[in-house]
Amino acid sequence: MELEKVIEPTPYFRPFPEFEDVFGGVAAYHRHLLPLATVDLSHLRSNLTGSIHFVLPTERFICEPGEYTSTHHSYLCRHNWLGFRMDANDKYTFDASLEYFLTESQLVSELKCDDDALSDGLAYYNATRQAYQQIKSRFAESQLLFGRFDNRPMEFAYLGGNQGWPNCAGDGGFPHREEYLYDDAGEITEHNFIPLAEDGSEFEFIGWLHADNYSREIPCQVYLFYNESNRLALQGFDWG
């Protein structure tokens, strides 16, 4: 589909879904993941069913997601890439162990993070969650998202269109193919990064959003992809 700028909640784009509607009853995910929005897949392509979710990791102050925890990576979860398996009810299961997140890993001590640095990092994660809750509460009253420095309403997301070549394409070595689109004169108009699942099947681009519209502490763009044949959701992160 053509690029669509989402400027308000719609029946097919629902901001701030409840945690249980995205992750089921996995309480441990609360420490690391924030649900941002739910998208009906049929809006992207009429023969798709179910929903997919934008989510945000709270980990960023000490390192980027997965930056130092390669021993706990999976095929889908790498440096700056998070992957999820989707059940019959469209709920997510994280594809790696929770030790993918630095604060769950023994690497905190191995990296010699002093007490002050670790304390600052944990405080940052708490501030991220608090900012998220404040924005969620304001959204419940206004049905709008607002800018970081003013009260100007902001977009919720961009759906469809071409993903281009996000910066995270170079992080973690995610398997992919390159796609080139050309105009009538033979000039390249688009250079797209298309992630590949473990069986070689392609991920379809869903859309992207500015995470700091949902939590002020996380200045990144979130790119969301879907693999229909394996029921997988994949996200890459471009940090500001």
Contacts in CASP RR format, 6 or more apart in sequence:
PFRMAT RR
TARGET T0000
AUTHOR 0000-0000-0000
METHOD contacts of the structure
MODEL  1
MELEKVIEPTPYFRPFPEFEDVFGGVAAYHRHLLPLATVDLSHLRSNLTG
SIHFVLPTERFICEPGEYTSTHHSYLCRHNWLGFRMDANDKYTFDASLEY
FLTESQLVSELKCDDDALSDGLAYYNATRQAYQQIKSRFAESQLLFGRFD
NRPMEFAYLGGNQGWPNCAGDGGFPHREEYLYDDAGEITEHNFIPLAEDG
SEFEFIGWLHADNYSREIPCQVYLFYNESNRLALQGFDWG
1 43 0 8 1.000
1 44 0 8 1.000
1 45 0 8 1.000
1 159 0 8 1.000
1 160 0 8 1.000
1 161 0 8 1.000
2 160 0 8 1.000
2 161 0 8 1.000
3 158 0 8 1.000
3 159 0 8 1.000
3 160 0 8 1.000
3 161 0 8 1.000
3 162 0 8 1.000
4 158 0 8 1.000
4 159 0 8 1.000
4 160 0 8 1.000
4 161 0 8 1.000
5 155 0 8 1.000
5 158 0 8 1.000
6 13 0 8 1.000
6 155 0 8 1.000
6 156 0 8 1.000
6 157 0 8 1.000
6 158 0 8 1.000
6 159 0 8 1.000
7 153 0 8 1.000
7 155 0 8 1.000
7 156 0 8 1.000
8 143 0 8 1.000
8 144 0 8 1.000
8 156 0 8 1.000
9 15 0 8 1.000
9 143 0 8 1.000
9 156 0 8 1.000
11 40 0 8 1.000
12 39 0 8 1.000
12 40 0 8 1.000
12 42 0 8 1.000
12 43 0 8 1.000
13 37 0 8 1.000
13 38 0 8 1.000
13 39 0 8 1.000
13 40 0 8 1.000
13 43 0 8 1.000
13 156 0 8 1.000
13 157 0 8 1.000
13 159 0 8 1.000
14 37 0 8 1.000
14 38 0 8 1.000
14 39 0 8 1.000
15 36 0 8 1.000
15 37 0 8 1.000
15 139 0 8 1.000
15 145 0 8 1.000
15 156 0 8 1.000
15 214 0 8 1.000
16 35 0 8 1.000
16 36 0 8 1.000
16 37 0 8 1.000
16 136 0 8 1.000
16 139 0 8 1.000
16 140 0 8 1.000
16 214 0 8 1.000
17 35 0 8 1.000
17 37 0 8 1.000
17 38 0 8 1.000
17 53 0 8 1.000
18 35 0 8 1.000
19 29 0 8 1.000
19 30 0 8 1.000
19 35 0 8 1.000
21 35 0 8 1.000
21 38 0 8 1.000
21 91 0 8 1.000
22 35 0 8 1.000
22 38 0 8 1.000
22 53 0 8 1.000
22 55 0 8 1.000
22 91 0 8 1.000
22 92 0 8 1.000
23 29 0 8 1.000
23 33 0 8 1.000
23 35 0 8 1.000
23 91 0 8 1.000
23 92 0 8 1.000
24 91 0 8 1.000
26 93 0 8 1.000
26 94 0 8 1.000
28 98 0 8 1.000
29 94 0 8 1.000
31 58 0 8 1.000
31 101 0 8 1.000
31 103 0 8 1.000
31 104 0 8 1.000
31 125 0 8 1.000
32 57 0 8 1.000
32 58 0 8 1.000
32 59 0 8 1.000
32 98 0 8 1.000
32 101 0 8 1.000
32 103 0 8 1.000
32 104 0 8 1.000
33 55 0 8 1.000
33 56 0 8 1.000
33 57 0 8 1.000
33 58 0 8 1.000
33 94 0 8 1.000
34 55 0 8 1.000
34 56 0 8 1.000
34 57 0 8 1.000
34 58 0 8 1.000
34 128 0 8 1.000
34 129 0 8 1.000
34 132 0 8 1.000
34 214 0 8 1.000
34 215 0 8 1.000
35 53 0 8 1.000
35 54 0 8 1.000
35 55 0 8 1.000
36 53 0 8 1.000
36 54 0 8 1.000
36 55 0 8 1.000
36 56 0 8 1.000
36 209 0 8 1.000
36 211 0 8 1.000
36 214 0 8 1.000
36 222 0 8 1.000
37 53 0 8 1.000
37 54 0 8 1.000
37 156 0 8 1.000
37 157 0 8 1.000
37 209 0 8 1.000
37 214 0 8 1.000
38 51 0 8 1.000
38 52 0 8 1.000
38 53 0 8 1.000
38 54 0 8 1.000
39 51 0 8 1.000
39 52 0 8 1.000
39 53 0 8 1.000
39 54 0 8 1.000
39 157 0 8 1.000
39 159 0 8 1.000
39 206 0 8 1.000
39 224 0 8 1.000
40 50 0 8 1.000
40 51 0 8 1.000
41 48 0 8 1.000
41 49 0 8 1.000
41 50 0 8 1.000
41 51 0 8 1.000
41 52 0 8 1.000
41 206 0 8 1.000
41 226 0 8 1.000
42 48 0 8 1.000
42 49 0 8 1.000
42 50 0 8 1.000
43 159 0 8 1.000
44 159 0 8 1.000
44 160 0 8 1.000
44 204 0 8 1.000
44 206 0 8 1.000
45 204 0 8 1.000
48 228 0 8 1.000
50 90 0 8 1.000
51 90 0 8 1.000
52 86 0 8 1.000
52 90 0 8 1.000
52 206 0 8 1.000
52 224 0 8 1.000
52 226 0 8 1.000
52 233 0 8 1.000
53 90 0 8 1.000
53 92 0 8 1.000
53 233 0 8 1.000
54 157 0 8 1.000
54 209 0 8 1.000
54 222 0 8 1.000
54 224 0 8 1.000
54 235 0 8 1.000
55 82 0 8 1.000
55 84 0 8 1.000
55 92 0 8 1.000
55 235 0 8 1.000
56 132 0 8 1.000
56 211 0 8 1.000
56 214 0 8 1.000
56 215 0 8 1.000
56 218 0 8 1.000
56 222 0 8 1.000
57 65 0 8 1.000
57 82 0 8 1.000
57 101 0 8 1.000
57 237 0 8 1.000
58 125 0 8 1.000
58 128 0 8 1.000
58 129 0 8 1.000
58 218 0 8 1.000
59 65 0 8 1.000
59 66 0 8 1.000
59 101 0 8 1.000
59 102 0 8 1.000
59 103 0 8 1.000
59 125 0 8 1.000
60 124 0 8 1.000
60 128 0 8 1.000
60 217 0 8 1.000
60 218 0 8 1.000
60 220 0 8 1.000
60 239 0 8 1.000
61 120 0 8 1.000
61 121 0 8 1.000
61 124 0 8 1.000
61 125 0 8 1.000
62 102 0 8 1.000
62 103 0 8 1.000
62 113 0 8 1.000
62 117 0 8 1.000
62 118 0 8 1.000
62 121 0 8 1.000
63 102 0 8 1.000
64 79 0 8 1.000
64 80 0 8 1.000
64 171 0 8 1.000
64 237 0 8 1.000
64 239 0 8 1.000
65 79 0 8 1.000
65 80 0 8 1.000
65 81 0 8 1.000
65 82 0 8 1.000
65 100 0 8 1.000
65 101 0 8 1.000
65 237 0 8 1.000
66 72 0 8 1.000
66 73 0 8 1.000
66 77 0 8 1.000
66 78 0 8 1.000
66 79 0 8 1.000
66 80 0 8 1.000
66 100 0 8 1.000
66 101 0 8 1.000
66 102 0 8 1.000
67 79 0 8 1.000
67 80 0 8 1.000
67 102 0 8 1.000
68 102 0 8 1.000
68 105 0 8 1.000
68 107 0 8 1.000
68 111 0 8 1.000
69 99 0 8 1.000
69 100 0 8 1.000
69 101 0 8 1.000
69 102 0 8 1.000
69 105 0 8 1.000
69 107 0 8 1.000
70 78 0 8 1.000
70 79 0 8 1.000
72 96 0 8 1.000
72 97 0 8 1.000
72 99 0 8 1.000
72 100 0 8 1.000
72 105 0 8 1.000
73 79 0 8 1.000
73 96 0 8 1.000
73 100 0 8 1.000
74 83 0 8 1.000
74 95 0 8 1.000
74 96 0 8 1.000
74 100 0 8 1.000
75 95 0 8 1.000
75 198 0 8 1.000
76 82 0 8 1.000
76 83 0 8 1.000
76 84 0 8 1.000
76 95 0 8 1.000
76 96 0 8 1.000
76 232 0 8 1.000
76 234 0 8 1.000
77 83 0 8 1.000
77 94 0 8 1.000
77 95 0 8 1.000
77 96 0 8 1.000
77 100 0 8 1.000
78 171 0 8 1.000
78 172 0 8 1.000
78 173 0 8 1.000
78 174 0 8 1.000
79 171 0 8 1.000
79 172 0 8 1.000
79 173 0 8 1.000
80 168 0 8 1.000
80 171 0 8 1.000
80 172 0 8 1.000
80 236 0 8 1.000
80 237 0 8 1.000
80 239 0 8 1.000
81 168 0 8 1.000
81 171 0 8 1.000
81 172 0 8 1.000
81 174 0 8 1.000
81 234 0 8 1.000
81 235 0 8 1.000
81 236 0 8 1.000
81 237 0 8 1.000
82 94 0 8 1.000
82 95 0 8 1.000
82 234 0 8 1.000
82 235 0 8 1.000
82 236 0 8 1.000
82 237 0 8 1.000
83 94 0 8 1.000
83 95 0 8 1.000
83 96 0 8 1.000
83 232 0 8 1.000
83 233 0 8 1.000
83 234 0 8 1.000
83 235 0 8 1.000
84 92 0 8 1.000
84 93 0 8 1.000
84 94 0 8 1.000
84 95 0 8 1.000
84 232 0 8 1.000
84 233 0 8 1.000
84 234 0 8 1.000
85 92 0 8 1.000
85 93 0 8 1.000
85 95 0 8 1.000
85 231 0 8 1.000
85 232 0 8 1.000
86 92 0 8 1.000
86 93 0 8 1.000
86 231 0 8 1.000
86 232 0 8 1.000
86 233 0 8 1.000
87 93 0 8 1.000
87 231 0 8 1.000
92 233 0 8 1.000
94 100 0 8 1.000
95 232 0 8 1.000
98 104 0 8 1.000
99 105 0 8 1.000
99 106 0 8 1.000
102 108 0 8 1.000
102 111 0 8 1.000
103 122 0 8 1.000
103 125 0 8 1.000
108 118 0 8 1.000
124 217 0 8 1.000
127 217 0 8 1.000
128 215 0 8 1.000
128 217 0 8 1.000
128 218 0 8 1.000
129 215 0 8 1.000
131 215 0 8 1.000
131 216 0 8 1.000
131 217 0 8 1.000
132 214 0 8 1.000
132 215 0 8 1.000
135 145 0 8 1.000
135 146 0 8 1.000
135 213 0 8 1.000
135 214 0 8 1.000
135 215 0 8 1.000
135 216 0 8 1.000
136 214 0 8 1.000
138 144 0 8 1.000
138 146 0 8 1.000
139 145 0 8 1.000
144 153 0 8 1.000
144 154 0 8 1.000
145 153 0 8 1.000
145 154 0 8 1.000
145 155 0 8 1.000
145 156 0 8 1.000
145 213 0 8 1.000
145 214 0 8 1.000
146 152 0 8 1.000
146 153 0 8 1.000
146 154 0 8 1.000
147 153 0 8 1.000
147 154 0 8 1.000
147 213 0 8 1.000
148 212 0 8 1.000
148 216 0 8 1.000
154 210 0 8 1.000
154 213 0 8 1.000
155 209 0 8 1.000
155 210 0 8 1.000
155 213 0 8 1.000
156 209 0 8 1.000
156 213 0 8 1.000
157 207 0 8 1.000
157 208 0 8 1.000
157 209 0 8 1.000
158 207 0 8 1.000
158 208 0 8 1.000
158 209 0 8 1.000
159 206 0 8 1.000
159 207 0 8 1.000
160 205 0 8 1.000
160 206 0 8 1.000
160 207 0 8 1.000
161 205 0 8 1.000
161 207 0 8 1.000
162 181 0 8 1.000
162 190 0 8 1.000
162 192 0 8 1.000
162 205 0 8 1.000
163 192 0 8 1.000
163 193 0 8 1.000
163 194 0 8 1.000
163 205 0 8 1.000
163 207 0 8 1.000
163 208 0 8 1.000
163 223 0 8 1.000
163 225 0 8 1.000
164 190 0 8 1.000
164 191 0 8 1.000
164 192 0 8 1.000
164 193 0 8 1.000
165 191 0 8 1.000
165 192 0 8 1.000
165 193 0 8 1.000
166 193 0 8 1.000
166 208 0 8 1.000
166 221 0 8 1.000
166 223 0 8 1.000
166 236 0 8 1.000
166 238 0 8 1.000
167 238 0 8 1.000
167 239 0 8 1.000
168 174 0 8 1.000
168 223 0 8 1.000
168 236 0 8 1.000
168 237 0 8 1.000
168 238 0 8 1.000
169 176 0 8 1.000
169 193 0 8 1.000
174 195 0 8 1.000
175 195 0 8 1.000
175 196 0 8 1.000
175 200 0 8 1.000
176 193 0 8 1.000
176 194 0 8 1.000
176 195 0 8 1.000
176 196 0 8 1.000
177 194 0 8 1.000
177 196 0 8 1.000
177 202 0 8 1.000
178 191 0 8 1.000
178 192 0 8 1.000
178 193 0 8 1.000
178 194 0 8 1.000
179 190 0 8 1.000
179 191 0 8 1.000
179 192 0 8 1.000
179 193 0 8 1.000
179 194 0 8 1.000
180 188 0 8 1.000
180 190 0 8 1.000
180 191 0 8 1.000
180 192 0 8 1.000
181 188 0 8 1.000
181 189 0 8 1.000
181 190 0 8 1.000
181 191 0 8 1.000
181 192 0 8 1.000
182 188 0 8 1.000
182 189 0 8 1.000
183 189 0 8 1.000
192 205 0 8 1.000
194 202 0 8 1.000
194 203 0 8 1.000
194 205 0 8 1.000
195 202 0 8 1.000
195 203 0 8 1.000
195 225 0 8 1.000
195 234 0 8 1.000
196 202 0 8 1.000
196 203 0 8 1.000
197 203 0 8 1.000
197 227 0 8 1.000
197 229 0 8 1.000
197 230 0 8 1.000
197 232 0 8 1.000
199 229 0 8 1.000
199 230 0 8 1.000
201 227 0 8 1.000
201 229 0 8 1.000
201 230 0 8 1.000
202 227 0 8 1.000
203 225 0 8 1.000
203 226 0 8 1.000
203 227 0 8 1.000
203 232 0 8 1.000
203 234 0 8 1.000
204 225 0 8 1.000
204 226 0 8 1.000
204 227 0 8 1.000
204 228 0 8 1.000
205 223 0 8 1.000
205 224 0 8 1.000
205 225 0 8 1.000
206 224 0 8 1.000
206 225 0 8 1.000
206 226 0 8 1.000
207 223 0 8 1.000
207 224 0 8 1.000
208 221 0 8 1.000
208 222 0 8 1.000
208 223 0 8 1.000
208 224 0 8 1.000
209 221 0 8 1.000
209 222 0 8 1.000
210 220 0 8 1.000
210 221 0 8 1.000
211 218 0 8 1.000
211 219 0 8 1.000
211 220 0 8 1.000
211 221 0 8 1.000
211 222 0 8 1.000
211 237 0 8 1.000
212 218 0 8 1.000
212 219 0 8 1.000
212 220 0 8 1.000
219 239 0 8 1.000
219 240 0 8 1.000
220 237 0 8 1.000
220 238 0 8 1.000
220 239 0 8 1.000
220 240 0 8 1.000
221 237 0 8 1.000
221 238 0 8 1.000
221 240 0 8 1.000
222 235 0 8 1.000
222 236 0 8 1.000
222 237 0 8 1.000
223 235 0 8 1.000
223 236 0 8 1.000
223 237 0 8 1.000
223 238 0 8 1.000
224 233 0 8 1.000
224 234 0 8 1.000
224 235 0 8 1.000
224 236 0 8 1.000
225 233 0 8 1.000
225 234 0 8 1.000
225 235 0 8 1.000
226 232 0 8 1.000
226 233 0 8 1.000
226 234 0 8 1.000
227 233 0 8 1.000
227 234 0 8 1.000
END
